Amino acid sequence: MKKSLMIIVTLLATVVLASCAGGNQTQQPQEKTLRVSYQLKHENKALAKKTVTVKPGSNVLQGLKKAWHVKLEQQMVTEIKGHAQNPDLDEYWVYEVNGKEAKKGVTEQKLHNKDHVVFILKDISK
């Protein structure tokens, strides 16, 4: 009887210690919102700046729409805050994320916390 009681106590102690060991691991809290800054430029002239909060998994367009009124044609940004593209002058909206030219469309480019997105209305023929 003493032997079986000792085995049970040992097993219980092992389970308790194993569950406590897992409790020491720290988990990164998942962010509930992302803070993203947006800037508008016409060539090198600053037009506007805003910081918005979006949900994780949001794309560039979702954040842009939280900041300003946006017009689209075939998933391409054609106007932001009243500043429209001008095909006659080869002026189109392009954008950068964290100083790097975007390689994806505005609906495909995901946002991360503290991203800096710059939309530039510029002459693409230069």
N, C-alpha and C positions, 0 to 999 in steps of 0.2 A: 504494500500500500504506500509506504514511504517513497519507494522508487517511482511509482506512477505519479504521485503528487509532485515529486521533484521534476519529472519530465514535463508535466503540465506547466509548472511555474517557469521552467526554462523556456518553453515554447512561447508562453505569454510575454516573458521579458524580451525575447527576440523580436516578436511582433511589435511591441511597444517601442523598442529602440530603433527598429527599421523605419517605423512611421515618423519618429522624431527626426531622424537623419534627413529625410526628404523635406522637412519643414525649414531647414536652414538655407535652402536654395532661394535666391532672390529672383523674382520674375520681373521683367520689364513691363510696366503698366502700358496697356495699349492706349494710344492717344485717342481722345474722343473727338477732337477737332484739330485742324491744321491751320496755321496762320501763314498766309501767302501775301506778299506784296506785289502789286501791279503798278506799272508805269506806262504812260502813253507818251510817244515822241513823234514829231514830224521832222524827219531827217534827224538833226542833232538838237532840235528845240524841244524842251520839255513841255508837255501839254497838261498832264495831270498825274497824280499818284493816289493810290488807295491801298489799304491793307484789309483783307477780308478773311473770314474764317469759313472753312469748308469741312465736310466730312471726309475721313480717310477714304481713299479710292476715287475721289473726285478728279475730274480732268480740267485742263486749262480753260476750256470754254465755260464750264460751270462757275469757276471762280470769276472769270471776266464778266459774266452776266450778273453776278452779285455786285460787282463794282459799278458798272455802267450799262446803259442801253446799247444793245449790240444788234446789228443786222447781218444776216447770213445769206449766201446764195450757194447752194450745193455744198454745204458744210465748210465753206470758205468765209472768213470774216470779211465783210465789205464795208462796214461802218461801225465806228465806236464813238459814243458820246458826241454824235453829230459830225464827226470827222470821217468823210467818205473817201474811198479809193477814187482815183481818177485815171482810168485806162488811157485817155488821150495824152496824159503826161507820163505814162508808165509808172504811176504811183500806186503801190499796193501795200496792204498790211502784211508785215512779216513779224515774227516774234522770236525772242530768245528766252531761255530759262537758265538762270544763274550764269549769265554771260556767254552762254554757248548757243549758237544757232540751232533752232529746233529742227529735228529730223522727222518729226511726226506731226500729224494734223492736230488741231485743237481738241478734237473729241477723243483722240488716241493717247495724247500725252498726259500721263498721270501726274498729280501734284504730290509733293512731299512737304513736311513741315519746314517753314522758313525759306521756301523757294522764293526767288525774285524773278518775276515774269515781266519782260519789257516788250510792248508792241510798238513797232516803228512803221510809220507811214513813209515809205521811201521810194525813190526812183530806182526801179530794179534794172534799168538799162545801163546804169553806170558800172 
